[in-house]
Amino acid sequence: MNQHHLRFWGKIGLLCLIAGAIPWDANPAIAKTTELELTIAEEATHPINNLHVGLSDRTPLSATPLKQTGTTDQPTHLQIAQELEDNNSPVTSVSDMLERLDSESSPMGQVTSVSQLSDVSPGDWAYEALRSLVERYGCIAGYPNGTFRGNRALTRYEFAAGLNACLQQIERLIVGTGVDDTELVTLRRLIEEFEAELATLGARVDNLEGRVAFLEDHQFSTTTKLNGEVIFSLVGATSDDENANIILADRVRLNLNTSFTGQDLLITGLQAYNFGGDITGAGSVQGALFPGRDAFLSEGSTKLSFEPQFPEFNPQDLSDSAGSNDVELYKLLYIFPSGVNNLTLFAGTAAEASDAFPAIIPFSSEGQGAISRFATLNPVVRVSGGTSQTGLASAVGFIWGISDTIDLRALYGSVNAAIPEQGATNILGSGFFGGSTVASAQLTVKPSSQFDIGLNYAYSYHDLNIMGLGLTRFSSNPLNIPNRTVDADGNPIVGGILNTPVHVNSLGATATWRISPKISLTGYGAYFFVDAVAGADASSDFTTWMAGLYFQDLFKEGNTAGLIFGQPLHRVEADGEANLTEPGVDRETPYHLEAFYNFKVSDNVSITPGAFVLFNPESDSNNDTALVGVLRTTFTF
């Protein structure tokens, strides 16, 4: 075991201290998806328990696997009503339930009699008569627990739904074994008493069936659903000496979510954007504010949450990438059951590490949450371009729901899996098992309903002296070694300091604590060990952390807000040929302060004003304090 490995394991204790100091956040449930955004939170028939589906709306998903229904039985009206009530959406009657299912086109008919508003009490003759029929013929499936709720009153429409179910069951019995004459008299009396409600119920059911048939005949596909997100954003940035012009940026995403068996999911994602930033960072906000510190691979601390890591070029082969609103395929991922209980597999040629891992952080949504890249995810997930937002990696992995409170996920990804051999332009290597690769895992634990905890580890190999985080300039030169123009044999080295392969051991912890139903405390901490694999004998260590408060329903239901403070990536140690700081840099710890407010205009439109301040940007006190302001408008459909 060499000194670098000893150094790595010796500092795990330090990470534990970092994790212990992190304030914990508020996210409902261990991980409600992961863009695998399984939009699957909405797909109750999928067993895939929350991968994140592609609109980068990283809402934390529950670690409990989704139920596999596997049955053709349809829920009764009473069951639907009760499920809605159990989900904190009380249904006061069957008519109320039907109104929710079909309120957009034709509201429930007018109540014409006061008697229609009265409940049917347990002491009424009708109530006792129907209960007798239920017990004798089992003609109502009842509520989920199999009871008839004999200790409470029913509304007349709720009662009519039960009576209608009994009529259908008894009709079958009449054709078969017959029914007692006395009970037929009781039935006739019940029908006469509730004739109006039965007629209304029948009409409403017929109407719903007609509309369902119309939708089935005119739907886009029987296997595919389309969803989308459009972001328009005004962005301005300034410092004491430099200013960036106000820009209008956009990002458009369309996802096709396809299921072939009802238990699998194929995600095909298309996107277009107009962000700038070439391989040196020129043309980006970062390049405008810090022109003397242009970062290789367009790295920088000013990046926004919805800004691609590599806007105008493809790091796989240095070719021109999408931009200027060209359409590109950014997501191609297939999720499917393994056949083993609670184990789901996934594979894809355009994927990100964040597809598989629950975000934990409540404001991780790129379209609705924090406005900076720094605040949305633990950087360990971002290693090796793991969240480039352009589907950089080919990846395979698994999701294992160990229990209701423990969830383990892992993936292996390769940046240049489609390139068969090394060439002059594919600087990140070639092949699925060669070149720049990453193996990453996250253990998510929910010790109580108030806490969610995520523990991350990643091992990555890079053909260049980079980390691929997209967060600061250190990501593109983590070793900070003197520029080498020739190798040991005197041969010229193309790329100098960049042409040094490295491997990175990354450790991170993220936590959430729901202080109250409306306020959450969240945070993360991470430590990175970077070591040269060949050439120079060099190593560097980096730390970063973040803490934040998240507010739900602030000032108005549906609105959210966040207050964030933390330390961006900062080199804390350098050994061998690596240097702790560069010439001309006055090394100082950097800090990031951010606030945003997400105002929900409607169910499909939100506006988010926000800003973040960078103190000692890029760990250099010679850089003036910088302010980045954003006004983001997000449309979802």
N, C-alpha and C positions, 0 to 999 in steps of 0.2 A: 504494500500500500504506500503510494508516494505521498509527499508532503501536502499536495493539493487535496488529496482525498481526506487526509487527516484533518486538514483545515476545514473542509466541508462538514464532516461529521462533528467536529469539535464545536461548530457554531450553531448546530441545531438548537442547543439550549437557548441561544440568543433569540432565535425565532419564536421559541415558546414564550419568552418574555414579551416579545412584540405582540403575539397573539393574545396573551393574557391581558395586555393593556388596551386592546382595541375595544371601543364601545361597540355594542352589538345592535344590529338593525331590526327594523320592522318590516318584515315581509310576510304576507299571509302564507303560511304553509311552506314546507321545505322548498319547494322549488316550483312554483306554479309556472315553464318551459322553457323552455329553453328554446330563437330561430334555429333546434329540432323543435321558437315561439310555438312546441306543438301548438298550434291553434287548436291542439287536441284537447285543451281544456274545454273547448266547446264541443268536442267530438266524444261524447260519453260512451260511444260504442268502441272506441279504440283502446287497446290494451297497452298502448305504447308509453304510457305515463310520461308525458311531457318532455319532449325534446323541444328545441326552440324553433318555430317555423319561419323563417326568413324575413319577416318585416322588421327584424331586430327590435321587436318589442319584447324585451327580455323580462317578462313577468315571471316571478318565481313560481314554480310548479310544485304540486304536492308529491311527496315521495311515495305515497301509496299508489300502487299500480291501479290504472283505471279498470273498471269492471268489464269483464268479457261477458256479454249478455248471452250469446249463443242460443237464443230462443226466439221463436216467432210469435210468442204471446205478446199481445199489445196491452199496455196499461189501461185500466178502466178509468173513467172520468174521476171516480173517487180517489184512485191512486194518484192520478196527476195532480188533483187538487191538494192532496195531502203532501206530496213531494214539494210542491210550491210553498206550502205553508211551512214545511220543515226547513226550507231554504231561506227563511226569514222574509218570505214574500207571501203574506197571509192571503188565503183565498176564503172569502166569507160565504160563498155559495157556488154551485155549479154554474149558474149564470155568470158569475164573476169570472170564473175560470174560462168559460167560452168566450167571454168578452175580451180576455187577454189574448186568446188564440186568434181572434178575428176582429179586433177592435178597429182596424184601419178602414174597413169598407162599410160595414153596416152595424151600428150599435144595437144592443139588445132592445127588443120592443118595449114600448112604454108600459109601465105598470098601471093597470086600469082599476085596481081595487085595493083597498087597504088590506083586505084579507090576504092578498098575495104577498104582503110584506111580513106576515106573521110566521113565526117558526112553528114547526111541528114538534111538540114537546113529548118527552118520554111517557107522559101520562095520557096522551091522546089515543083514541081508539085506532086511528090510522097507523100510528107509530107501532102500537102493539100488534096490529094485524100484519104489518109488513115484517116485523121482527119474527113473528111466528112462521111466515112463509120462508124467510131466510134460513131459519134454523131447521125447517123441515126439508127444504129442497136445495139448500146450499146455492142459492141463485145469485148471490153477490160475492164476487171475489173479495170485496171489502177493502179496507185499508191495508197497508203493507204488513201490519201485524196480525191480519186475519180477523180483526174484531169489527163489530158493527157500531162501535162507539155508543153503547147503550146508555151511557151516563150523561149524554148531552143532547140538546135539541138540534134538529136539522132544519135548514131552510126548505121552503117548498120545492125549489128547483133541485136541491140536493136530494130531497126525498124522492122527487120524480125520477131522477137518474137511477136510484136504487130500485124503484118500482118498475121502471122500464127493463132493467136487467132481469128482474124476476119474471116479468111477462114473457121475455124471450126464452128463458129456461123452462117455464111451465108449458109454453107452446110446444116445445120439443117433447115434453113428457106426455102431453095429451095425445100426440101422434103415436107415442110408444106405449107406455104402460097405463096412461090415464091419470086423472086427478080427481080427488074427492069432490063431490058436488057442493058440499058446504064451503069449501075453499074457493070454488068457482064463484059462489055468491059473494064472498068477501072480495075477490078480485074485481068483480063487476062494480061493487060499491067504491073500491079504491080508484078504479079507472074513471068513474063518473066524478069523484071528488077532485081528482087531479088532471082532469081532461085538458085544461088550458096549458098546464105546465108540460104535459107529455107532448102536446102538439108543438109547443115552442121548441122543446128539446129536439124533437124529430126534425123540424125545419132547420135548426141550427146545424145538426149533424149532417144533414143532406147538403147544406151549403158548404160546409167544410170539406166534405168528400168531393164535391164538385170542384172546389178550388185546388185541392190536392191533385186531382186528376189533370186539371189544366196545367199546373206547374210541372207535373211529370211529363206531359206531352211537349212542353216548350222549354224544358231545362237544357242548359248548355251541354251537360254530360251526366250520365248515370253514375259515373265513377269519379268525377273531378269537380272540385270546388275552386273558385277563383276569389282571391282577396288581394287587396292592394293598399299601398301607402304612398302618399305624395307629400313631400316636405319642401316648402319655400322658406328661405331664411335670409334676412338682412344681417350682415356681419360687418362690424367695424372694430378696429384695434388701434391703440395708440400707446406711445411711451414718451418720455421726455424729449428724446432726440429724433425718433422715427415715428411715422404714422403710416397706416395702411388705408388705402381708399376703401370707402364703404362698398361692399359687393353684395350682389343678389345671387345666392346659390340655391340649387335645387337637387333633390334626389327623388327618383320615382321607382317604385318597386311593385312588381306583379308576381304573385305566387300561384301556381297551379298545384293544388294538393289532391293527389289521386290515390284511391284505395281500390285494390283489386279483389281483396277477400273480406274487407271489413275489419281486418286486424293488422293491415300493413299500411304504409304511407310512402308515396313517392312525391318528393317536393321538387318542383322545377321552378326556379326563381329567375326572373329577368329584371334588370335595373338599368337606369340611365342617370347621369349626373353631369354637372358642369364645373366641379371643383378643379382648381389649378394646382400645380406643383410638380416640377420635373425632377429628375434624378438627383439634382443638387439642392432642391427645395425652392428654386427660383419660381416665381409665379404664385407662391402661396402666401398666406398671412405671415407665417413664420419667416419666410425669406424677406418680406417687407420690413418686419420689425427688427430683425437681427441680420442685416445684410453681410456683416463680416463673419458670421457663423453659419453659413449655409451648410445644411446637414445632408450627408449622403443618404440616399433612399428616401428623401423628403421627410425625415424625422423632425419632431419638434413638439414643444410643450403647449403650443397654441391650438392644436388640432381639436376639432369639434367631435361630438359623439357620433354624428352621422356622416362624417367626412372619411372617405376612403384612405387607407394607409398609403397606397401608391396611386395617386390620382391620375397622372398622365403617362405612366409607363408600366410595363409588366416586368417585375424583377426576375421572372423566370428566364427571360432571354433578352431583356433590355429593349424590347420592341415597344412601339407606341401602344398604349392601353386605351380603354374607353375614356371618354371625356367629351366635352362639347355635346353632351346628351346623346352620344351613341349608345345603342342598346347592346348589352352584354349578358351572358349567362353567368350569374353569380352564385347560383345554388343548384346542385343536382345531387340529391341525397335520397337513399331508400332505407326505410326503417321497417323491420319485420320481426315477428315473434320467432324465438329460437326453437320452440317445442318444449323447452324446459320452463317450468313454472317460474314466473317473475323475472325471466331473463329475456331481454330484447336486444337485437343486433341492429347495426346500421353500417352502411357503406356508401361511399359517394366519391365522385371525381371533382366536385366543387363543394367544399365544406369548410367549416371553421370549428375551432375547439369550443367556442361558445355555443355551438349547436347542441352539444351533448351535455354541457354542464349547467346546472341551475345557477342563476345569477346571484341569488341571496339578497343582493342590494336592491332596495325597493325602487330607486329611481334609475335603474339600469336601462330603461327603455330609451332607444335612440331618438324616437319620435315624440315621446311624451315626458321623458325624465330629464336627467341632468344634461347640460348643454356641452360639457367638455368630455373628451375621451378619457381623461384622467379619472373622472368620478364614476364611470359606469360599470367597470369590471375590475376584479383583481388582476394586476398585470401578469401574474403567472399564467393565466389563461391565454394571454396574448403572445407568449413566446413563439418565435419562429414564424411570425406573420399569422398566428393562430386566429386573429380577428381582423384580417385585412379588409373585410367587407367587399372583397372581389372574388371570393371563392378560390383562393390561392392553392389550397392543399387538397390532395386526394387522401381520404381517411377511411379507416375501419375501426369499429369499436363495439362496446356493449354497454347496456344499462341493466343493472341488477338491483331490483327492489328487495333487499335483504329482509326488511320488515317494514311495518308502517312508519317507523321512525328512523330507519337507516337505509341509505341509498348509495351504491357504489357505481361509478361510471369511469370508463377509460377509453382512450383512443390512441391509435398510431397514425401519424400523418406524414406525407412526403410532399415536398414542394414541387419537385420536377419529375413526378412519376411518369409523365407521358413522353419524356425525352430519353431515348435509348443510350446516348453516349455523351461524354463531356465535350463541350465545344468552346469556342472563343467567347460566345455571347451568353451561354447558359451558365452564368457565374455561380449559381446556387447548386450545381451538381446535376446528376441525372439518375433515372431509375427509381423504382418504388422503395428500394432498400439502400440506395446510394445517395450521396449528396446531402442536402439539408433536410433533416427529419426531426420529428418530435414524438416522444411518448409521454402522455399526460394522463393524470387520474385525479378524480375528486371524490372524497367521501363526504356525504352530506348527512348531518345528524340533526334530528329535531327532538331535543330532550323534553320539551314541553310545548304547549300551544303558543307560548310567548317567544320562544327562541328558535332560531335556525342557525346552524353552524356549518361552514364548508371548509374542508382541509384539502389543499392542492399540492401536488408534486409534479414536476415536469423535468424530463431530461431531453435536451436537444443538442443536435450536432449541426454546425453551420460551416459551409465551405469558405465563408468569409468571416472577417472580424466584426461580426454584427450579432445582435440579439433579436432583432425583428419585432420590437414592441410597438413602434410607432408613437412613442411618448416623448422622448427627448433626444438630443443629439448624441447622448452617450450610447443609445441603442445601436448606432452605426459605427462606433469605435470604442467598444467597452474596455479593451485592453490598454488603449492609450500608450502604444509603444512607438519609439522613434521610427520614422519612415525608412524602410529598407529598400534600396534600389537594386541590390544584387543579392543572390543567395550565397551559401557557403562555398560554392564552386565558382563564384564570380559571374554567374549567369544573370541577366537582367530580370527583375521581378516587376511584372505588370500589376499596378494597383498599390504597390508599396505596403503600407500598414494594413490595407484592407485584405490583402492576399494571405492572411494568416487564419487557418481554420481554428475554430474554437468549439468547445462543448460547454454547456450551461446547465448547472443544477439549480433548479428554482423551487423555493418553498413558499407557501402562502397560506393565510387563514382569513376567512371572511365570516362575519357574524351579524345577526340581526336580533334586536330585542324590541318587541312591541310593548312599549311602556304603557300605552293605553290603546283603545281601538283606533284612535285618530293620530297618534304620535309614535314614531319609531326611531330608534337609535341604531345606526349602522356603521360599519367600518371594516377595513381590511389592513393587513400588513404583509409584506413580502420581502424576501432576501434572495439575492442572486449571486451564485459563485461562477465566475467566468474564468476558464483556463485555456491556454493555448494548447492545441493538439500537436502541432508541428512547428518547426522554425524556432521562434523566440520562446524562451522560458519565462512566461509571464502569466499573471493572474490578477483579477480585480474582483472586488465585492461591491454590491450595491444594495441599498435599502429604499423602501418607499412605504408610505402608509397614508390612510385617509380615514376621517371620521365625519359623520354627517347626521343631521336630523331630517326626518321626512314627515310631512304633515298631510293628512288626508282630509278631504272635505273642508278645506280652509276657506272661510268666508262664505262658501257656497258648496252645496253637495256636488261631488264630482271633481272639484278643483284640488290640485295638489301643489306642494311647494317643497323645496329643499334648501338646506344651508349646509355647506361643505367646507371643510378645512383639512389640509394635509400637506405632506411632503412629496413632491415628485421624485422620480428616480435620481439618486445621488450616490456618487462613488465614495465609499467609506474606507476602502483599503486597496492598496496596490502592491504587488510583490514582483520580484525578478525585474525584467526589463520594463514592466508596466510603470507608468507614472501616475501619481495621485492627481496631478493637475497639469494643464498645458501651459506653455509659455504665454505670457500676456494675460493670463486669467487670474483674477483675484477670487480664489475659491471661497464660496460661502454656501450655507445650506439654503436650498430653495423652498418656497412655500406657495401654496395655492389656496385661494379663498374664492368661494363661488356661492351664488344664490340664484334661484329661479322660481318662477310661479307659473304653473300650467293651468290656464283658464279654459274650461270646457264650454265652447260656444254651443255645441250640440253633441249628439251621440257620435257624430262622425267628423267633427271639426274642433280643433283646439289651437290656442295661441299661447306661446311660451316666451315671455320676455325673461332675459337672464343675462348675467355677466360674471366673469371671473377675473381675478387680479393675480398676477404672477410677481412674487417678490424674489429678488435675486434670480431672475430667469436663467435656466440652463446652468445653475450652480456658479454663476459669475456675478459678483456684485458690481462689476463694471457695466453690466447690462441694466438699463433703467427699468424701474417697475413698470410693468405693462398691464393694460386693461383691454379686455376683449368683451365686446357687447354683442348680444344676439337677440333678434326677434324672429322666432320660429313659428310657422303656421303648419299644422299637420292635418292632412285629410286622410281618413281611412274608409275603406269600403270592402 
